[in-house]
Amino acid sequence: MKIGFIGLGIMGKPMAKNLLKAGHEVVCFDVNKDNVENVVAAGASAAASS
């Protein structure tokens, strides 16, 4: 299942990583690029902003 995840703060980052561990495909976005890069390093894809 492909899941879009917006907001990778204190709660969102671990939630997104748990979805990856469960085998889901995660596309993520956050205004903080460091948080996005951290989750992308765990296997997610980064969504582009407009």
mmCIF entry with sequence, helices, sheets and N, C-alpha, C, O atoms, coordinates in Angstrom:
data_MODEL
# 
_entry.id   MODEL 
# 
_entity.id                         1 
_entity.type                       polymer 
_entity.pdbx_number_of_molecules   1 
# 
_entity_poly.entity_id                      1 
_entity_poly.type                           'polypeptide(L)' 
_entity_poly.nstd_linkage                   no 
_entity_poly.nstd_monomer                   no 
_entity_poly.pdbx_seq_one_letter_code       MKIGFIGLGIMGKPMAKNLLKAGHEVVCFDVNKDNVENVVAAGASAAASS 
_entity_poly.pdbx_seq_one_letter_code_can   MKIGFIGLGIMGKPMAKNLLKAGHEVVCFDVNKDNVENVVAAGASAAASS 
_entity_poly.pdbx_strand_id                 A 
# 
loop_
_entity_poly_seq.entity_id 
_entity_poly_seq.num 
_entity_poly_seq.mon_id 
_entity_poly_seq.hetero 
1 1  MET n 
1 2  LYS n 
1 3  ILE n 
1 4  GLY n 
1 5  PHE n 
1 6  ILE n 
1 7  GLY n 
1 8  LEU n 
1 9  GLY n 
1 10 ILE n 
1 11 MET n 
1 12 GLY n 
1 13 LYS n 
1 14 PRO n 
1 15 MET n 
1 16 ALA n 
1 17 LYS n 
1 18 ASN n 
1 19 LEU n 
1 20 LEU n 
1 21 LYS n 
1 22 ALA n 
1 23 GLY n 
1 24 HIS n 
1 25 GLU n 
1 26 VAL n 
1 27 VAL n 
1 28 CYS n 
1 29 PHE n 
1 30 ASP n 
1 31 VAL n 
1 32 ASN n 
1 33 LYS n 
1 34 ASP n 
1 35 ASN n 
1 36 VAL n 
1 37 GLU n 
1 38 ASN n 
1 39 VAL n 
1 40 VAL n 
1 41 ALA n 
1 42 ALA n 
1 43 GLY n 
1 44 ALA n 
1 45 SER n 
1 46 ALA n 
1 47 ALA n 
1 48 ALA n 
1 49 SER n 
1 50 SER n 
# 
_struct_asym.id          A 
_struct_asym.entity_id   1 
# 
loop_
_struct_conf.conf_type_id 
_struct_conf.id 
_struct_conf.pdbx_PDB_helix_id 
_struct_conf.beg_label_comp_id 
_struct_conf.beg_label_asym_id 
_struct_conf.beg_label_seq_id 
_struct_conf.pdbx_beg_PDB_ins_code 
_struct_conf.end_label_comp_id 
_struct_conf.end_label_asym_id 
_struct_conf.end_label_seq_id 
_struct_conf.pdbx_end_PDB_ins_code 
_struct_conf.beg_auth_comp_id 
_struct_conf.beg_auth_asym_id 
_struct_conf.beg_auth_seq_id 
_struct_conf.end_auth_comp_id 
_struct_conf.end_auth_asym_id 
_struct_conf.end_auth_seq_id 
_struct_conf.pdbx_PDB_helix_class 
_struct_conf.details 
_struct_conf.pdbx_PDB_helix_length 
HELX_P HELX_P1 AA1 GLY A 12 ? LYS A 21 ? GLY A 12 LYS A 21 1 ? 10 
HELX_P HELX_P2 AA2 LYS A 33 ? ALA A 41 ? LYS A 33 ALA A 41 1 ? 9  
# 
_struct_conf_type.id          HELX_P 
_struct_conf_type.criteria    ? 
_struct_conf_type.reference   ? 
# 
_struct_sheet.id               AA1 
_struct_sheet.type             ? 
_struct_sheet.number_strands   3 
_struct_sheet.details          ? 
# 
loop_
_struct_sheet_order.sheet_id 
_struct_sheet_order.range_id_1 
_struct_sheet_order.range_id_2 
_struct_sheet_order.offset 
_struct_sheet_order.sense 
AA1 1 2 ? parallel 
AA1 2 3 ? parallel 
# 
loop_
_struct_sheet_range.sheet_id 
_struct_sheet_range.id 
_struct_sheet_range.beg_label_comp_id 
_struct_sheet_range.beg_label_asym_id 
_struct_sheet_range.beg_label_seq_id 
_struct_sheet_range.pdbx_beg_PDB_ins_code 
_struct_sheet_range.end_label_comp_id 
_struct_sheet_range.end_label_asym_id 
_struct_sheet_range.end_label_seq_id 
_struct_sheet_range.pdbx_end_PDB_ins_code 
_struct_sheet_range.beg_auth_comp_id 
_struct_sheet_range.beg_auth_asym_id 
_struct_sheet_range.beg_auth_seq_id 
_struct_sheet_range.end_auth_comp_id 
_struct_sheet_range.end_auth_asym_id 
_struct_sheet_range.end_auth_seq_id 
AA1 1 LYS A 2  ? ILE A 6  ? LYS A 2  ILE A 6  
AA1 2 GLU A 25 ? PHE A 29 ? GLU A 25 PHE A 29 
AA1 3 SER A 45 ? ALA A 46 ? SER A 45 ALA A 46 
# 
loop_
_atom_site.group_PDB 
_atom_site.id 
_atom_site.type_symbol 
_atom_site.label_atom_id 
_atom_site.label_alt_id 
_atom_site.label_comp_id 
_atom_site.label_asym_id 
_atom_site.label_entity_id 
_atom_site.label_seq_id 
_atom_site.pdbx_PDB_ins_code 
_atom_site.Cartn_x 
_atom_site.Cartn_y 
_atom_site.Cartn_z 
_atom_site.occupancy 
_atom_site.B_iso_or_equiv 
_atom_site.pdbx_formal_charge 
_atom_site.auth_seq_id 
_atom_site.auth_comp_id 
_atom_site.auth_asym_id 
_atom_site.auth_atom_id 
_atom_site.pdbx_PDB_model_num 
ATOM 1   N N  . MET A 1 1  ? 0.848  -1.176 0.000  1.00 0.00 ? 1  MET A N  1 
ATOM 2   C CA . MET A 1 1  ? 0.000  0.000  0.000  1.00 0.00 ? 1  MET A CA 1 
ATOM 3   C C  . MET A 1 1  ? 0.894  1.241  0.000  1.00 0.00 ? 1  MET A C  1 
ATOM 4   O O  . MET A 1 1  ? 1.875  1.304  0.741  1.00 0.00 ? 1  MET A O  1 
ATOM 5   N N  . LYS A 1 2  ? 0.554  2.218  -0.828 1.00 0.00 ? 2  LYS A N  1 
ATOM 6   C CA . LYS A 1 2  ? 1.290  3.483  -0.880 1.00 0.00 ? 2  LYS A CA 1 
ATOM 7   C C  . LYS A 1 2  ? 0.595  4.490  0.032  1.00 0.00 ? 2  LYS A C  1 
ATOM 8   O O  . LYS A 1 2  ? -0.614 4.700  -0.067 1.00 0.00 ? 2  LYS A O  1 
ATOM 9   N N  . ILE A 1 3  ? 1.372  5.110  0.919  1.00 0.00 ? 3  ILE A N  1 
ATOM 10  C CA . ILE A 1 3  ? 0.829  6.056  1.894  1.00 0.00 ? 3  ILE A CA 1 
ATOM 11  C C  . ILE A 1 3  ? 1.555  7.387  1.762  1.00 0.00 ? 3  ILE A C  1 
ATOM 12  O O  . ILE A 1 3  ? 2.784  7.422  1.704  1.00 0.00 ? 3  ILE A O  1 
ATOM 13  N N  . GLY A 1 4  ? 0.804  8.480  1.714  1.00 0.00 ? 4  GLY A N  1 
ATOM 14  C CA . GLY A 1 4  ? 1.361  9.823  1.749  1.00 0.00 ? 4  GLY A CA 1 
ATOM 15  C C  . GLY A 1 4  ? 1.369  10.314 3.184  1.00 0.00 ? 4  GLY A C  1 
ATOM 16  O O  . GLY A 1 4  ? 0.361  10.204 3.882  1.00 0.00 ? 4  GLY A O  1 
ATOM 17  N N  . PHE A 1 5  ? 2.493  10.855 3.632  1.00 0.00 ? 5  PHE A N  1 
ATOM 18  C CA . PHE A 1 5  ? 2.618  11.288 5.019  1.00 0.00 ? 5  PHE A CA 1 
ATOM 19  C C  . PHE A 1 5  ? 3.116  12.723 5.046  1.00 0.00 ? 5  PHE A C  1 
ATOM 20  O O  . PHE A 1 5  ? 4.182  13.029 4.513  1.00 0.00 ? 5  PHE A O  1 
ATOM 21  N N  . ILE A 1 6  ? 2.337  13.604 5.670  1.00 0.00 ? 6  ILE A N  1 
ATOM 22  C CA . ILE A 1 6  ? 2.700  15.017 5.779  1.00 0.00 ? 6  ILE A CA 1 
ATOM 23  C C  . ILE A 1 6  ? 2.945  15.329 7.247  1.00 0.00 ? 6  ILE A C  1 
ATOM 24  O O  . ILE A 1 6  ? 2.091  15.074 8.097  1.00 0.00 ? 6  ILE A O  1 
ATOM 25  N N  . GLY A 1 7  ? 4.112  15.880 7.538  1.00 0.00 ? 7  GLY A N  1 
ATOM 26  C CA . GLY A 1 7  ? 4.452  16.244 8.911  1.00 0.00 ? 7  GLY A CA 1 
ATOM 27  C C  . GLY A 1 7  ? 5.337  15.198 9.550  1.00 0.00 ? 7  GLY A C  1 
ATOM 28  O O  . GLY A 1 7  ? 4.859  14.141 9.961  1.00 0.00 ? 7  GLY A O  1 
ATOM 29  N N  . LEU A 1 8  ? 6.619  15.484 9.637  1.00 0.00 ? 8  LEU A N  1 
ATOM 30  C CA . LEU A 1 8  ? 7.585  14.522 10.168 1.00 0.00 ? 8  LEU A CA 1 
ATOM 31  C C  . LEU A 1 8  ? 8.269  15.069 11.416 1.00 0.00 ? 8  LEU A C  1 
ATOM 32  O O  . LEU A 1 8  ? 9.494  15.040 11.539 1.00 0.00 ? 8  LEU A O  1 
ATOM 33  N N  . GLY A 1 9  ? 7.466  15.556 12.319 1.00 0.00 ? 9  GLY A N  1 
ATOM 34  C CA . GLY A 1 9  ? 7.994  16.101 13.567 1.00 0.00 ? 9  GLY A CA 1 
ATOM 35  C C  . GLY A 1 9  ? 8.220  15.014 14.594 1.00 0.00 ? 9  GLY A C  1 
ATOM 36  O O  . GLY A 1 9  ? 8.528  13.876 14.242 1.00 0.00 ? 9  GLY A O  1 
ATOM 37  N N  . ILE A 1 10 ? 8.069  15.356 15.855 1.00 0.00 ? 10 ILE A N  1 
ATOM 38  C CA . ILE A 1 10 ? 8.332  14.439 16.962 1.00 0.00 ? 10 ILE A CA 1 
ATOM 39  C C  . ILE A 1 10 ? 7.472  13.179 16.866 1.00 0.00 ? 10 ILE A C  1 
ATOM 40  O O  . ILE A 1 10 ? 7.950  12.083 17.160 1.00 0.00 ? 10 ILE A O  1 
ATOM 41  N N  . MET A 1 11 ? 6.243  13.319 16.468 1.00 0.00 ? 11 MET A N  1 
ATOM 42  C CA . MET A 1 11 ? 5.351  12.168 16.376 1.00 0.00 ? 11 MET A CA 1 
ATOM 43  C C  . MET A 1 11 ? 5.335  11.576 14.967 1.00 0.00 ? 11 MET A C  1 
ATOM 44  O O  . MET A 1 11 ? 5.273  10.356 14.814 1.00 0.00 ? 11 MET A O  1 
ATOM 45  N N  . GLY A 1 12 ? 5.390  12.414 13.948 1.00 0.00 ? 12 GLY A N  1 
ATOM 46  C CA . GLY A 1 12 ? 5.245  11.939 12.579 1.00 0.00 ? 12 GLY A CA 1 
ATOM 47  C C  . GLY A 1 12 ? 6.410  11.118 12.060 1.00 0.00 ? 12 GLY A C  1 
ATOM 48  O O  . GLY A 1 12 ? 6.207  10.148 11.328 1.00 0.00 ? 12 GLY A O  1 
ATOM 49  N N  . LYS A 1 13 ? 7.628  11.493 12.429 1.00 0.00 ? 13 LYS A N  1 
ATOM 50  C CA . LYS A 1 13 ? 8.807  10.773 11.928 1.00 0.00 ? 13 LYS A CA 1 
ATOM 51  C C  . LYS A 1 13 ? 8.802  9.305  12.369 1.00 0.00 ? 13 LYS A C  1 
ATOM 52  O O  . LYS A 1 13 ? 8.989  8.424  11.530 1.00 0.00 ? 13 LYS A O  1 
ATOM 53  N N  . PRO A 1 14 ? 8.593  9.015  13.664 1.00 0.00 ? 14 PRO A N  1 
ATOM 54  C CA . PRO A 1 14 ? 8.542  7.598  14.048 1.00 0.00 ? 14 PRO A CA 1 
ATOM 55  C C  . PRO A 1 14 ? 7.362  6.852  13.421 1.00 0.00 ? 14 PRO A C  1 
ATOM 56  O O  . PRO A 1 14 ? 7.476  5.670  13.097 1.00 0.00 ? 14 PRO A O  1 
ATOM 57  N N  . MET A 1 15 ? 6.241  7.534  13.253 1.00 0.00 ? 15 MET A N  1 
ATOM 58  C CA . MET A 1 15 ? 5.078  6.888  12.636 1.00 0.00 ? 15 MET A CA 1 
ATOM 59  C C  . MET A 1 15 ? 5.383  6.509  11.185 1.00 0.00 ? 15 MET A C  1 
ATOM 60  O O  . MET A 1 15 ? 5.050  5.406  10.751 1.00 0.00 ? 15 MET A O  1 
ATOM 61  N N  . ALA A 1 16 ? 6.005  7.404  10.446 1.00 0.00 ? 16 ALA A N  1 
ATOM 62  C CA . ALA A 1 16 ? 6.359  7.124  9.056  1.00 0.00 ? 16 ALA A CA 1 
ATOM 63  C C  . ALA A 1 16 ? 7.354  5.966  8.978  1.00 0.00 ? 16 ALA A C  1 
ATOM 64  O O  . ALA A 1 16 ? 7.235  5.103  8.109  1.00 0.00 ? 16 ALA A O  1 
ATOM 65  N N  . LYS A 1 17 ? 8.322  5.944  9.874  1.00 0.00 ? 17 LYS A N  1 
ATOM 66  C CA . LYS A 1 17 ? 9.309  4.861  9.881  1.00 0.00 ? 17 LYS A CA 1 
ATOM 67  C C  . LYS A 1 17 ? 8.665  3.521  10.235 1.00 0.00 ? 17 LYS A C  1 
ATOM 68  O O  . LYS A 1 17 ? 9.056  2.487  9.694  1.00 0.00 ? 17 LYS A O  1 
ATOM 69  N N  . ASN A 1 18 ? 7.688  3.530  11.133 1.00 0.00 ? 18 ASN A N  1 
ATOM 70  C CA . ASN A 1 18 ? 6.978  2.293  11.465 1.00 0.00 ? 18 ASN A CA 1 
ATOM 71  C C  . ASN A 1 18 ? 6.179  1.777  10.273 1.00 0.00 ? 18 ASN A C  1 
ATOM 72  O O  . ASN A 1 18 ? 6.086  0.568  10.066 1.00 0.00 ? 18 ASN A O  1 
ATOM 73  N N  . LEU A 1 19 ? 5.606  2.678  9.496  1.00 0.00 ? 19 LEU A N  1 
ATOM 74  C CA . LEU A 1 19 ? 4.890  2.263  8.287  1.00 0.00 ? 19 LEU A CA 1 
ATOM 75  C C  . LEU A 1 19 ? 5.846  1.614  7.291  1.00 0.00 ? 19 LEU A C  1 
ATOM 76  O O  . LEU A 1 19 ? 5.495  0.633  6.636  1.00 0.00 ? 19 LEU A O  1 
ATOM 77  N N  . LEU A 1 20 ? 7.054  2.164  7.179  1.00 0.00 ? 20 LEU A N  1 
ATOM 78  C CA . LEU A 1 20 ? 8.067  1.563  6.311  1.00 0.00 ? 20 LEU A CA 1 
ATOM 79  C C  . LEU A 1 20 ? 8.446  0.173  6.801  1.00 0.00 ? 20 LEU A C  1 
ATOM 80  O O  . LEU A 1 20 ? 8.559  -0.758 6.004  1.00 0.00 ? 20 LEU A O  1 
ATOM 81  N N  . LYS A 1 21 ? 8.642  0.027  8.104  1.00 0.00 ? 21 LYS A N  1 
ATOM 82  C CA . LYS A 1 21 ? 8.999  -1.273 8.673  1.00 0.00 ? 21 LYS A CA 1 
ATOM 83  C C  . LYS A 1 21 ? 7.904  -2.309 8.445  1.00 0.00 ? 21 LYS A C  1 
ATOM 84  O O  . LYS A 1 21 ? 8.178  -3.503 8.324  1.00 0.00 ? 21 LYS A O  1 
ATOM 85  N N  . ALA A 1 22 ? 6.658  -1.834 8.387  1.00 0.00 ? 22 ALA A N  1 
ATOM 86  C CA . ALA A 1 22 ? 5.527  -2.739 8.159  1.00 0.00 ? 22 ALA A CA 1 
ATOM 87  C C  . ALA A 1 22 ? 5.373  -3.112 6.693  1.00 0.00 ? 22 ALA A C  1 
ATOM 88  O O  . ALA A 1 22 ? 4.489  -3.890 6.335  1.00 0.00 ? 22 ALA A O  1 
ATOM 89  N N  . GLY A 1 23 ? 6.236  -2.557 5.843  1.00 0.00 ? 23 GLY A N  1 
ATOM 90  C CA . GLY A 1 23 ? 6.225  -2.937 4.434  1.00 0.00 ? 23 GLY A CA 1 
ATOM 91  C C  . GLY A 1 23 ? 5.447  -2.021 3.508  1.00 0.00 ? 23 GLY A C  1 
ATOM 92  O O  . GLY A 1 23 ? 5.253  -2.345 2.336  1.00 0.00 ? 23 GLY A O  1 
ATOM 93  N N  . HIS A 1 24 ? 4.998  -0.879 4.017  1.00 0.00 ? 24 HIS A N  1 
ATOM 94  C CA . HIS A 1 24 ? 4.257  0.066  3.182  1.00 0.00 ? 24 HIS A CA 1 
ATOM 95  C C  . HIS A 1 24 ? 5.216  0.976  2.415  1.00 0.00 ? 24 HIS A C  1 
ATOM 96  O O  . HIS A 1 24 ? 6.335  1.235  2.858  1.00 0.00 ? 24 HIS A O  1 
ATOM 97  N N  . GLU A 1 25 ? 4.762  1.449  1.275  1.00 0.00 ? 25 GLU A N  1 
ATOM 98  C CA . GLU A 1 25 ? 5.514  2.438  0.501  1.00 0.00 ? 25 GLU A CA 1 
ATOM 99  C C  . GLU A 1 25 ? 5.080  3.813  1.001  1.00 0.00 ? 25 GLU A C  1 
ATOM 100 O O  . GLU A 1 25 ? 3.891  4.134  0.970  1.00 0.00 ? 25 GLU A O  1 
ATOM 101 N N  . VAL A 1 26 ? 6.023  4.623  1.460  1.00 0.00 ? 26 VAL A N  1 
ATOM 102 C CA . VAL A 1 26 ? 5.711  5.923  2.058  1.00 0.00 ? 26 VAL A CA 1 
ATOM 103 C C  . VAL A 1 26 ? 6.310  7.045  1.213  1.00 0.00 ? 26 VAL A C  1 
ATOM 104 O O  . VAL A 1 26 ? 7.488  7.026  0.858  1.00 0.00 ? 26 VAL A O  1 
ATOM 105 N N  . VAL A 1 27 ? 5.455  8.024  0.903  1.00 0.00 ? 27 VAL A N  1 
ATOM 106 C CA . VAL A 1 27 ? 5.880  9.260  0.259  1.00 0.00 ? 27 VAL A CA 1 
ATOM 107 C C  . VAL A 1 27 ? 5.647  10.350 1.302  1.00 0.00 ? 27 VAL A C  1 
ATOM 108 O O  . VAL A 1 27 ? 4.533  10.501 1.802  1.00 0.00 ? 27 VAL A O  1 
ATOM 109 N N  . CYS A 1 28 ? 6.694  11.112 1.633  1.00 0.00 ? 28 CYS A N  1 
ATOM 110 C CA . CYS A 1 28 ? 6.589  12.032 2.761  1.00 0.00 ? 28 CYS A CA 1 
ATOM 111 C C  . CYS A 1 28 ? 6.916  13.472 2.371  1.00 0.00 ? 28 CYS A C  1 
ATOM 112 O O  . CYS A 1 28 ? 7.587  13.740 1.374  1.00 0.00 ? 28 CYS A O  1 
ATOM 113 N N  . PHE A 1 29 ? 6.410  14.392 3.207  1.00 0.00 ? 29 PHE A N  1 
ATOM 114 C CA . PHE A 1 29 ? 6.688  15.814 3.043  1.00 0.00 ? 29 PHE A CA 1 
ATOM 115 C C  . PHE A 1 29 ? 6.716  16.478 4.407  1.00 0.00 ? 29 PHE A C  1 
ATOM 116 O O  . PHE A 1 29 ? 5.936  16.140 5.297  1.00 0.00 ? 29 PHE A O  1 
ATOM 117 N N  . ASP A 1 30 ? 7.631  17.431 4.556  1.00 0.00 ? 30 ASP A N  1 
ATOM 118 C CA . ASP A 1 30 ? 7.704  18.280 5.740  1.00 0.00 ? 30 ASP A CA 1 
ATOM 119 C C  . ASP A 1 30 ? 8.424  19.554 5.323  1.00 0.00 ? 30 ASP A C  1 
ATOM 120 O O  . ASP A 1 30 ? 9.248  19.523 4.408  1.00 0.00 ? 30 ASP A O  1 
ATOM 121 N N  . VAL A 1 31 ? 8.132  20.658 5.968  1.00 0.00 ? 31 VAL A N  1 
ATOM 122 C CA . VAL A 1 31 ? 8.825  21.905 5.644  1.00 0.00 ? 31 VAL A CA 1 
ATOM 123 C C  . VAL A 1 31 ? 10.285 21.847 6.089  1.00 0.00 ? 31 VAL A C  1 
ATOM 124 O O  . VAL A 1 31 ? 11.125 22.569 5.552  1.00 0.00 ? 31 VAL A O  1 
ATOM 125 N N  . ASN A 1 32 ? 10.590 20.997 7.061  1.00 0.00 ? 32 ASN A N  1 
ATOM 126 C CA . ASN A 1 32 ? 11.956 20.802 7.531  1.00 0.00 ? 32 ASN A CA 1 
ATOM 127 C C  . ASN A 1 32 ? 12.615 19.724 6.662  1.00 0.00 ? 32 ASN A C  1 
ATOM 128 O O  . ASN A 1 32 ? 12.294 18.542 6.787  1.00 0.00 ? 32 ASN A O  1 
ATOM 129 N N  . LYS A 1 33 ? 13.512 20.123 5.805  1.00 0.00 ? 33 LYS A N  1 
ATOM 130 C CA . LYS A 1 33 ? 14.150 19.196 4.855  1.00 0.00 ? 33 LYS A CA 1 
ATOM 131 C C  . LYS A 1 33 ? 14.984 18.125 5.552  1.00 0.00 ? 33 LYS A C  1 
ATOM 132 O O  . LYS A 1 33 ? 15.122 17.018 5.032  1.00 0.00 ? 33 LYS A O  1 
ATOM 133 N N  . ASP A 1 34 ? 15.544 18.440 6.724  1.00 0.00 ? 34 ASP A N  1 
ATOM 134 C CA . ASP A 1 34 ? 16.325 17.444 7.471  1.00 0.00 ? 34 ASP A CA 1 
ATOM 135 C C  . ASP A 1 34 ? 15.447 16.262 7.889  1.00 0.00 ? 34 ASP A C  1 
ATOM 136 O O  . ASP A 1 34 ? 15.883 15.112 7.834  1.00 0.00 ? 34 ASP A O  1 
ATOM 137 N N  . ASN A 1 35 ? 14.221 16.546 8.303  1.00 0.00 ? 35 ASN A N  1 
ATOM 138 C CA . ASN A 1 35 ? 13.304 15.468 8.677  1.00 0.00 ? 35 ASN A CA 1 
ATOM 139 C C  . ASN A 1 35 ? 12.963 14.600 7.476  1.00 0.00 ? 35 ASN A C  1 
ATOM 140 O O  . ASN A 1 35 ? 12.888 13.377 7.589  1.00 0.00 ? 35 ASN A O  1 
ATOM 141 N N  . VAL A 1 36 ? 12.756 15.232 6.328  1.00 0.00 ? 36 VAL A N  1 
ATOM 142 C CA . VAL A 1 36 ? 12.450 14.475 5.103  1.00 0.00 ? 36 VAL A CA 1 
ATOM 143 C C  . VAL A 1 36 ? 13.638 13.587 4.751  1.00 0.00 ? 36 VAL A C  1 
ATOM 144 O O  . VAL A 1 36 ? 13.458 12.406 4.453  1.00 0.00 ? 36 VAL A O  1 
ATOM 145 N N  . GLU A 1 37 ? 14.834 14.133 4.780  1.00 0.00 ? 37 GLU A N  1 
ATOM 146 C CA . GLU A 1 37 ? 16.029 13.357 4.435  1.00 0.00 ? 37 GLU A CA 1 
ATOM 147 C C  . GLU A 1 37 ? 16.218 12.171 5.378  1.00 0.00 ? 37 GLU A C  1 
ATOM 148 O O  . GLU A 1 37 ? 16.663 11.105 4.953  1.00 0.00 ? 37 GLU A O  1 
ATOM 149 N N  . ASN A 1 38 ? 15.886 12.350 6.648  1.00 0.00 ? 38 ASN A N  1 
ATOM 150 C CA . ASN A 1 38 ? 16.011 11.276 7.627  1.00 0.00 ? 38 ASN A CA 1 
ATOM 151 C C  . ASN A 1 38 ? 15.077 10.116 7.297  1.00 0.00 ? 38 ASN A C  1 
ATOM 152 O O  . ASN A 1 38 ? 15.480 8.956  7.379  1.00 0.00 ? 38 ASN A O  1 
ATOM 153 N N  . VAL A 1 39 ? 13.843 10.416 6.928  1.00 0.00 ? 39 VAL A N  1 
ATOM 154 C CA . VAL A 1 39 ? 12.872 9.366  6.606  1.00 0.00 ? 39 VAL A CA 1 
ATOM 155 C C  . VAL A 1 39 ? 13.177 8.760  5.229  1.00 0.00 ? 39 VAL A C  1 
ATOM 156 O O  . VAL A 1 39 ? 12.975 7.563  5.026  1.00 0.00 ? 39 VAL A O  1 
ATOM 157 N N  . VAL A 1 40 ? 13.653 9.564  4.299  1.00 0.00 ? 40 VAL A N  1 
ATOM 158 C CA . VAL A 1 40 ? 14.055 9.040  2.990  1.00 0.00 ? 40 VAL A CA 1 
ATOM 159 C C  . VAL A 1 40 ? 15.221 8.059  3.157  1.00 0.00 ? 40 VAL A C  1 
ATOM 160 O O  . VAL A 1 40 ? 15.288 7.053  2.449  1.00 0.00 ? 40 VAL A O  1 
ATOM 161 N N  . ALA A 1 41 ? 16.129 8.341  4.076  1.00 0.00 ? 41 ALA A N  1 
ATOM 162 C CA . ALA A 1 41 ? 17.242 7.426  4.341  1.00 0.00 ? 41 ALA A CA 1 
ATOM 163 C C  . ALA A 1 41 ? 16.748 6.084  4.879  1.00 0.00 ? 41 ALA A C  1 
ATOM 164 O O  . ALA A 1 41 ? 17.435 5.071  4.749  1.00 0.00 ? 41 ALA A O  1 
ATOM 165 N N  . ALA A 1 42 ? 15.564 6.078  5.479  1.00 0.00 ? 42 ALA A N  1 
ATOM 166 C CA . ALA A 1 42 ? 14.981 4.846  5.998  1.00 0.00 ? 42 ALA A CA 1 
ATOM 167 C C  . ALA A 1 42 ? 14.205 4.083  4.924  1.00 0.00 ? 42 ALA A C  1 
ATOM 168 O O  . ALA A 1 42 ? 13.757 2.961  5.156  1.00 0.00 ? 42 ALA A O  1 
ATOM 169 N N  . GLY A 1 43 ? 14.047 4.705  3.729  1.00 0.00 ? 43 GLY A N  1 
ATOM 170 C CA . GLY A 1 43 ? 13.399 3.988  2.635  1.00 0.00 ? 43 GLY A CA 1 
ATOM 171 C C  . GLY A 1 43 ? 12.206 4.666  2.002  1.00 0.00 ? 43 GLY A C  1 
ATOM 172 O O  . GLY A 1 43 ? 11.630 4.129  1.056  1.00 0.00 ? 43 GLY A O  1 
ATOM 173 N N  . ALA A 1 44 ? 11.818 5.823  2.492  1.00 0.00 ? 44 ALA A N  1 
ATOM 174 C CA . ALA A 1 44 ? 10.670 6.534  1.934  1.00 0.00 ? 44 ALA A CA 1 
ATOM 175 C C  . ALA A 1 44 ? 11.084 7.320  0.677  1.00 0.00 ? 44 ALA A C  1 
ATOM 176 O O  . ALA A 1 44 ? 12.264 7.416  0.341  1.00 0.00 ? 44 ALA A O  1 
ATOM 177 N N  . SER A 1 45 ? 10.082 7.869  0.005  1.00 0.00 ? 45 SER A N  1 
ATOM 178 C CA . SER A 1 45 ? 10.307 8.788  -1.108 1.00 0.00 ? 45 SER A CA 1 
ATOM 179 C C  . SER A 1 45 ? 9.901  10.174 -0.650 1.00 0.00 ? 45 SER A C  1 
ATOM 180 O O  . SER A 1 45 ? 9.006  10.323 0.182  1.00 0.00 ? 45 SER A O  1 
ATOM 181 N N  . ALA A 1 46 ? 10.558 11.191 -1.192 1.00 0.00 ? 46 ALA A N  1 
ATOM 182 C CA . ALA A 1 46 ? 10.216 12.576 -0.847 1.00 0.00 ? 46 ALA A CA 1 
ATOM 183 C C  . ALA A 1 46 ? 9.211  13.120 -1.847 1.00 0.00 ? 46 ALA A C  1 
ATOM 184 O O  . ALA A 1 46 ? 9.356  12.917 -3.053 1.00 0.00 ? 46 ALA A O  1 
ATOM 185 N N  . ALA A 1 47 ? 8.204  13.800 -1.356 1.00 0.00 ? 47 ALA A N  1 
ATOM 186 C CA . ALA A 1 47 ? 7.233  14.468 -2.219 1.00 0.00 ? 47 ALA A CA 1 
ATOM 187 C C  . ALA A 1 47 ? 7.728  15.882 -2.501 1.00 0.00 ? 47 ALA A C  1 
ATOM 188 O O  . ALA A 1 47 ? 8.348  16.518 -1.649 1.00 0.00 ? 47 ALA A O  1 
ATOM 189 N N  . ALA A 1 48 ? 7.450  16.355 -3.688 1.00 0.00 ? 48 ALA A N  1 
ATOM 190 C CA . ALA A 1 48 ? 7.829  17.718 -4.065 1.00 0.00 ? 48 ALA A CA 1 
ATOM 191 C C  . ALA A 1 48 ? 6.756  18.696 -3.600 1.00 0.00 ? 48 ALA A C  1 
ATOM 192 O O  . ALA A 1 48 ? 5.580  18.341 -3.519 1.00 0.00 ? 48 ALA A O  1 
ATOM 193 N N  . SER A 1 49 ? 7.162  19.925 -3.295 1.00 0.00 ? 49 SER A N  1 
ATOM 194 C CA . SER A 1 49 ? 6.199  20.977 -2.979 1.00 0.00 ? 49 SER A CA 1 
ATOM 195 C C  . SER A 1 49 ? 6.012  21.855 -4.195 1.00 0.00 ? 49 SER A C  1 
ATOM 196 O O  . SER A 1 49 ? 6.839  21.862 -5.106 1.00 0.00 ? 49 SER A O  1 
ATOM 197 N N  . SER A 1 50 ? 4.929  22.587 -4.203 1.00 0.00 ? 50 SER A N  1 
ATOM 198 C CA . SER A 1 50 ? 4.683  23.456 -5.361 1.00 0.00 ? 50 SER A CA 1 
ATOM 199 C C  . SER A 1 50 ? 5.177  24.858 -5.116 1.00 0.00 ? 50 SER A C  1 
ATOM 200 O O  . SER A 1 50 ? 5.050  25.718 -5.987 1.00 0.00 ? 50 SER A O  1 
# 
